[in-house]
Amino acid sequence: MKPHPRAEEQDDLLRPRLTDMIDLRHELAKLEKLIDWEFFETEWAGFFPSTTGRPATSPRLVAGLLYLQHAYRLSDEAVVARWVENPYYQHFTGEVFFQHRPPIVPSSLTRWRKRIGEEGAEWLLTKTIEAGRASGTVEDRSLLRISVDTTVMEKNIAHPTDARLYEKARRQLVALADEGGITLRQNYNRLAPRLALQAGRYAHARQFKRMRKALKKLKGYTGRVLRDIRRHLDEIPVGSFRERVLDTLVLVGRLLHQSPKSHGKIYALHEPEVDCISKGKARKRYEFGTKVSLATTIDEGFVVGMRALPGNPYDGHTLAEALEQVEILTGQMPALTLVDRGYRGHGVSATQVLVSGTRRGMTPALKRLLRRRSAIEPEIGHMKTDGRLSRSPLKGTFGDAIFAVLCGCGHNIRKILAHLRALLALIMAALCAAFIPKHRPSTSQIFVGSGCSA
């Protein structure tokens, strides 16, 4: 598949251009001129090794849709549907005339994310940093002083309970047996769902002895189905279906043999890489997802680095990687980095690192900067409420790596749009003040000047 050739713009007597329909003072119209779209046209062309076949989607269209999706917290289906209705979205993605049909199917965004990978997502983040510098949203000197912190990006899974996991594993095994034509001694399709519901009722009533007894019985049902399929493995021919069966048997075997204190526990069968992370929150003791490291400027809260960290590593061991990513994206190593106490023992010497709570050798200027470290916390909150960082719908650690960087892109886009809106409001206020006279005559003065009496 070859990249889509860029067609020359031609006038259409029957249709007006988008630039004649929209307000060019709109923030999206201004942001469109600040992003280097030609970079994606040239760099992303390398993702198409074949030069034959149907032309691929325009890289600018995909990049613009990914920006809009994470700036306005939209799904793949929602951003494509809103693109058809919004002329500003179409102008932002490079359209010349208003289009009445979707440019792509929503599943194309999934294939593009797999194609560009984490490196392509970091290119998107780099271009938002350049656009922020060009618009004045972030100053060059602000890139030398950053704040680094970690948060949890939860996965799109239900709260894990043993009863739900055992029942789901049994249903998957029974479905594979039906697909492969394997006759089971007993599939427990009638007994197991009732027992799973009863275990939940026992837990709600705090009858834990009965709950443990029900769980043990439900676990036995799943184990019997597992061993029954293992006895028929020789009957399954070599192929993709056999590989699926073997992978499922290994995964269910891990589930049945894990204990409450086991390392690398399985919390979701469709997302076995999910980590259980405790952040000390009163409202939510545990969060199930992946840890994300993010770096923002101290002054503006602009994202200059973001990366998913699977495996729940210690925060201090991730600081070197976070600073390396910041240097790659911005082109310079920050001179000062502020972190919380979870980064003690980081071992970084390439830049000055101030840990929250430090007292020795602190000047008044450094103390003021260290008090600004907590400003990264509301930025994380905005990325979860206004953006999509609160829950990752993409599959696996590969999807987490791309999704985390794209959430940083959306945060920067919102920052730039807010700055452009404020700048336009200041300009309009200045123009209004210039045309409105400072001293307006009163009503009586108007009547006297016109020869009328009140």
LINSUL-V615085 format. One line per field, one symbol per residue. ss: DSSP state (H for helix, E for strand, - for the rest). phi: phi as a letter, one per 40 degrees, with the letter a starting at -180 (. if undefined). A space follows every 10 residues. Layout:
ss=???
phi=???
This chain:
ss=---------- ------EHHH H-----HHHH HHHH--HHHH HHHHHHH--- --------HH HHHHHHHHHH H----HHHHH HHHHH-HHHH HH----E--- ------HHHH HHHHHHHHHH HHHHHHHHHH HHHHH----H HHHHEEEEEE EEEEE----- -HHHHHHHHH HHHHHHHHHH ---------- HHHHHHHHHH HHHH---HHH HHHHHHHHHH HHHHHHHHHH --HHH----H HHHHHHHHHH HHHHHHH--- ---------- ----EEE--- ------EEEE EEEEEEE--- --EEEEEEE- ----HHHHHH HHHHHHHHHH -----EEEE- HHH------- -EEEE----- ---HHHHHHH HHHHHHHHHH HHHHH----- EE---HHHHH HHHHHHHHHH HHHHHHHHHH HHHHHHHHHH HHHHH----- --HHHHHHH- ----
phi=.bcccccccb cbccbccccc cbcccccccc cdcccccccc cccccccbcc bbhcccccdc cccccccccc cbfbcccccc cccccbcccc cccgccbcbb bccacdcccc ccccccgccc cccccccccc cccccgcbcc ccccbbbbab abbcccbccc bccccccccc cccccccccc gccccabfcc cccccccccc cccccgcccc cccccccccc dccccccccc cbccccccic cccccccccc ccccccccbd bccgccbacc bcccbcbbbg cccacbbbib cbbbbbcccb gccbaaacbc gfccdccbcc cccccccccb gacccbbbbc ccbcgcgcbc acbbcdgcbc gccdcccccc cccccccccc ccccccbbcc accccgcccc cccccccccc cccccccccc cccccccccc ccccccccbc cccccccccc gbbc
